[in-house]
Amino acid sequence: MPDQQQVTYLIKVVAFFWLITKIWSYKTWVTDRMYPVIPSLDIFKYVPGLVHELLFGFSVLALSLILFIKARRWLLISLFLSELMSCLLDTVRWQPWEYMYMCVLLGGIVNFHKPKNVLLLMHLFLVSIYLFSGLHKFNRGFLCLAWMNMILIDFLGLSMDVILKYKLFFVGLLIPVVELVLAVLLLISKSKRKISYAFIVIHVIILIVIGPFGLNHNSVVWFWNAAMICILLIIYVKPIDPITKNFCVSNFYWLILWFIMPVFSFFGHWYQYFSFNLYSGKGEQLYICFSEKKEELKPYFEPKTNTICQGKPCVNLQNWALAEIKSAPLPEAENYEKIAVYMKQKYPESLTKIISYNLQNQKIVEW
């Protein structure tokens, strides 16, 4: 397959799944919702809802055109600028899949007439995604939340007695180990296609676990996992050319973005979603406590009382976001703080307190 044809397939596959994902999570991209709209900068605070809708409409149109006609450079640039502006208007739009698709898009724009560069860059980007996704899972939170609660108990239906008897808790460490080993092999091995098949199996397993016939959880990432399968098939359909020193020097900014900046996420100085910190059990949960249930928020109140809000009506921000806008909140402290300010201003009488809880260190912060 010629390099240009590979890149064409790549762009069209990304456009296809991007379009489906945006339509599926359309409330993420508009303001007609209960979940707070939190702009990246205060200057965007009073941008009318119509602008959000126009940007969403343009993205849908542009992605549709890319699917059915030859992708022109001006169209890719217009789509990238539209997405960038839309994400600046609301931080929750900076989803990991959105970030990945924008990187693919920008890589295609910068190297529009260099398809071989696009393929090499996408290869390195995939290595980065799997590498840091694995590194972030080396923590007790992943073993508790993702491995034990989600997989062993909720999906497989195992009891705590069985988990303790067969010492299954620490078996979960095999997941990040396998992910890391495969990421390194994807970078250095000559059998990259075989390694890509292993990652495809991982994505299939993820779809089985969280998909509609499994836990039916976080539906928006179903499309992302399907997209990753297709991207792996396209990128590794034929051998990848060696990464040369000249290539690294001329594309150093991508290497900084994908391999250097994510390191800072371990110290709280880079966005977690830009470092593919996914299902790691890390980060904080935000709980919004009310004295009474507000009518417009009734669908999003937790069904059971909890100790965090001392038995008062409670909204868990992540569950609220997944239920209403089908996107997870941006897990950054400054974003939680802005949401806390917004909620206090909107519900000054019925809102009692807002609490962030970190499962790893059991630290509680009240806003």
N, C-alpha and C positions, 0 to 999 in steps of 0.2 A: 504494500500500500504506500503510495507517495506521501511524503511528509505533509504536504498541503492538504491532502484529503483527510489525513488523520486529524489535523487541526480543525478542519471544517466539521468533522464529526464531533470533535470535542466541544466546540462552541455550540453546536446545535443540541447536543445532549445536555449541556449546562443550561441553555436557554429553555429547553423543554421542562426540566425538573425545577428550574427557578420559577418559571411561569406557574406550574402547578402549585408549588409551595406558596407563592405570593397570593394566589387566588384562595387557597385553602386557609391561609392565615390572614385574610384580607383586613381583619379588624386591627391587626398590628400596624397597618399602613394608613389608617384613617383615624379621625378624631371622634367619630360617633360611637363612643364606648364609655364604660365606667372606669376602666383601668387608666391610671394617670398618664398624660402625655408629658414627658419630661425632656425638653430640648437639651442639646449638648451645651449651648450657650444661651445666656439670658436674652440676647438680642433676638432670638427666634421665639421667644415666649408668647408673643401675641400674633404670630403668623396665623391667618385665618384657616379654618378647616378645609376650605375649598382648595387651597394650595396643596395640602396633603393629598387630597383626592385627585387633583390634576396630575401630580407627580406619580401617584399610583397608577392612574389610567395610562399615562405615557409609558411607564415601565411595561405594563401589560401589552400595549400596542407594539413597543419596540421588540420585546421578546417574541411576540407572534411573528413580526416581520423577519426576524433573524431565523426563525424556524422554517419559514416558507419561501424566503428569497435568499440570494447570496448576501452574506453579511458584509456590508460596506464599513469602511473604517469610521466614517462620520456617524454611522448609526451606533456602532459600539461605543464611541466617545460620548455621544448624546445619552446613551443608556447609563454609562458609568457616572456621568455628572448628575443625572437625575437621581440615581441611587444614592450617591454621596450626599446630595442635598436633602433627600428624604430621611436618611439616617441622622443627619445633623439636627433635624427637626424633632426627633424622638429617639432617645438612647436605646430603648428596648428593641429597636430595629437592627442594632448591631449584633445580630445572631451569628453563631459560628459558621453556619452555612452561607449566610449573606456575605460575610467576610471572605470566605473561600471563593465564592462565585465572583466577587468583585476582583479578587487577586487574579483569577483565571482571565477575567475580562481585560484587566489592565495589562496583563502579560501579553495577551493577544494584540492589544492596541500598540504597545511599545514595539513589539516584534512582528508587526503585521506582515512584513515581507520576508520574515525569517522564521519559517515554520519549524525548522530544526531547533532553534532557540526556545520556541514555545514548548516543545515536547521535553527538552532537557529541563527547563524551568519547572514544568508541571511534575516531572519526576522528582526533583528536589523538594518541591512543595509537599508531595505525598509523603516523602521520607520525614519531613518536618512534622506533619500532622500526626503520623503514627508514633514518632519518637516522643513528642511532648505529651501526647495523649497517654502513653504508657508511663512516662515519668510522673505525671500528676496523680496516678493511681496508687503510688507507693505511700499509702497512709491508712491509718486505722478507720477513717471515715468511709473509705471505699469498701473495706472489708465488712463494715457494719451495715451501711445503707444499701450499696449496690449489690455486693456479693451475698451477704447473709439474708437481709430483709427482702430484697427484690428477687434475687435468683433462687436461693435455697428455700426460702419460706413461701413467698408469694407465687413464684413460677413453678417450682418443683414440689411444693407442698410438704416439705420436710419439717419435722418438729424440732424444737430445741434439744430434746433428748437425743435424737439421732445425730444432730449436728455436733453435739458435745461428745457423744459416744465414739464417733468415727473421726473426731478432730478435723472437721471439714472447714472450720473457720479460716485457718491460715492457708488452706488449699487455694483460696481466692487470689493469693499472691502470684500464682502461676499466670494469671491473666495479664498483668502488666509486664511480667518477665517475657512471656511469649510475644507480646506486642513490641517490646523493645528489641528483642532478638531479631524479629522479622523486619523491623525498621532498619536495623543495621545491615542485615543481609540484603535488603532491597537496595541499599546504597552501594555495597561493595561486591555483592555476588554477581557472577556472570549469568546465573539462571534467574533473572529478574521476573520472567514470566511465571515460573513456578512459584516464586514467592508471592506474586500478585494473586495467584489462585488461593493461597492460604488466607490472604486478606479478604478475598471474596467470600470464602467460607465464614470468616468472622462476621462479615456484614450480614450474611444470610442468617447466622445464629442470632445476631442482634435483632433482626426483623422478626424472627420467630418468637423471641422473648418479649419484646415490647410491642409487637404488632397486634392487629385486631384479633388474632386467634390466640394471642398470648395474654400479656398484661394489659393490652390496649392503652398504652401509656405514651404520652408526648408524641402525638400523631404527626406533628410537623416534621420530625426527624425520620419518619419512615421513608419519605421521598428522598431525603438526603442520603440515607444508606443505599437506596436503589441507585441514586446518581453515582455514588462512589463505586459501586460495582461496575457500572457502565464506563466510568472514567478509567478504572483499572484495566478493563478489557481493551480500551482504545489506546492508552498510553503504551501498554506492553504487548501490543499485537505483533510487534517486531522488535529486535534487539535495540536497546538504548545505546547511543554513542557514548564513548568515554567522556567524563567531565575533565576538561583541560584547565590548565592554569589561566590561560588567556580568557576562557569563558568565565571563570570565577571572578577575575579582575574586572571584566567589562560588565558583569552583573552583580557586583558586590553589594549593591543596595538591597537586592532581593535576599541575599544571604544574611544580611544584617536583620532584615525584617522577619525572616522565617527561622533563623537559627540563633541569633544573638538576643533580640528583643524578648522572645518568650522566656529566656532565662530570668529576666527581671520580674516575671509574673510570680515566681516563687517567693519574692520579697515584697509583693504588693505594689510594684511600680510599672506594671503593664497589664492591660486588660486580659482577664482569664480566658475569655472566648477567643481572643486573638492568639492565644497560646494553646487552644484546643484542650482546655481543662474541662473534660466532659465525663459526666457520671463518675466523678472521682470521690464524691462524698465530702469534698472540701468546701469551704465557704460558709456563709451565714444564711440563716433563715430569718425572714422578717415577719413578725406577728403584729397585727393591728388589733388592739383590744377596744371594744365598745361597751358602753353601759347598757345599750339595747340594740337589737337588730334593725339596721336601716333598711327600709323597704327595697330600695334600688340595689342593695348589695346582698339581699337574702340568698340568691343562688350561690354565693361565693363564701358564705360563712361555713366554718368547719362543722361537720355533723356531730362531733363529740367535743365535750369540754376538755380543756387541758390545763396543766399547772402553770403554763407560761402566763396565761391571762387570768389565772386564779378563778376559773369557772365562768368568767364573763364571755359574752359572744366574741368570737375570734375569727379573723380572716388571715390565712397564711398567704403571703404575697405570691409565692410560686404557684400554689394551687389555683389561686385566683387568675393569674396570668395564663396558665395552661388551659383553664376552663373557658375563659372569655376570648382571649386573643390568639390562643394556640401557640404562644411563644413564651419561653422562660424569661424571667426578669434578668437584667444585666447584674451579675453578682459582684458588684463593686460597692465599697462603703460609701463613696460620694454619691452614688446613684440612690442608695437606700436613704441617705440623709435628705436628698431632694424630695423623694417620695414621702418621707415622714413630714416634711414641712408642708407639702401639698395637702396631705390628708388632714393635718391639724387645722389648716386654713379652711378646708371644705367642711369638716365636721367638728367645729370647735366645742359644741355642747355635748355630743354623744360619744366622742372619742376619748377614752381614758388614758391610754398610753400606747406607745409603739416600742416594740422590743426586738432587738436582733439577737439571735442565739447561735453560737458556734458549737457544733456537736463535738468537734475534735478536742477543744480545750474547755468546753462547757462554759465559755465566757458569755455573760449576758450584759448587753448594753441597752439602756433605756433612752429613747430619744425624747 
